[in-house]
Amino acid sequence: MLIELMAANAAFAVIKQTLSNGKEIADAGSALTKYFSASQAIEKKAQLGTGDVLAAYQAKQAIERQEKELEFMLNKQGLLGYYKY
């Protein structure tokens, strides 16, 4: 669980930096793949309920916060006209 969360955090940092630099979300394609792969692995482990349940819950909450922040950043770009939906 910890390894997946570390991978998701590292990929999220790359995505966030890419968007902060005014680039398109597609420019962070490999980081997006890593992020959502780690996110799915965390979700799967949380559903199975094996291992440390508290760590699974906390990792799931961290992923949800990151996804809300990513959504905010994309909406912000849309309002500024940088991102075309």
N, C-alpha and C positions, 0 to 999 in steps of 0.2 A: 504494500500500500504506500509506504513511504517513498519508494523508488518512483512509482507512478506520479505521485504528487510533486516530487522534485522535477520530474520531466515536464509535467504540466506547467509548473511555475517558471521553469527556464524558457519554455516555448512561449508562454504568455508574455514574458519580459521582452522577447524578440518582437512579438506582434505589437505590443504596446509602443515600443521604440519606433517600429516601422510606421505606425499610424501617427505618432507624435512628430515624425520627420516630414509629414505631409504626403507620404506615399500611399499607394492604393493597397487595399487588403490583399490583393492577389500577389503583391510583391513579397508577402510573408507566407507563401504557399507551403513550403516545407515545415515551417513552424506551426502552421494551422493543422497540418496533418499530424504532427507529433502531439499537439495539444489535445486534439479531439480523440486521438488514439488512447492517450493517457486518461482522458476523461471517461471514455467508455470502459476502460479497464477498471477504474475506480468504481464506476457505477455497477459493473458486473460483480465485483468483490463485495460491494455493499449489499447487493441483492441476495447473494449467496449466504451472507451472514457468517462467513468463516473468519477466523482470526480475531483481531481486535475490533470489536464493534464500535467502540468510541472513536478509534482512529479512522474507521471507515466513514462514520458520520461527520467528523470534523473535515476530512478530505472532501467529502461531498459538498459540505457547506462552503469550503474555500473555492471549489470549482464554480458553484453557483454565484458567488460574489464576483469572481473573475468574469464570468459570462455576462453579468449585469454591467460591469465596467466596460467590457468590450462592446456591448450593445449601445451604451451611452456614447462611447467614442465614435462609433459608426454613425449614430444619429447626429452627433455634433458635426461630423464631416458633411453629412447630408444637408444640414441647415446652412453650413457655410458654403455649400456648392462644390465641395471637393469630391464628394462621392456620389456617383450616379446610381440610383437603384434600378 
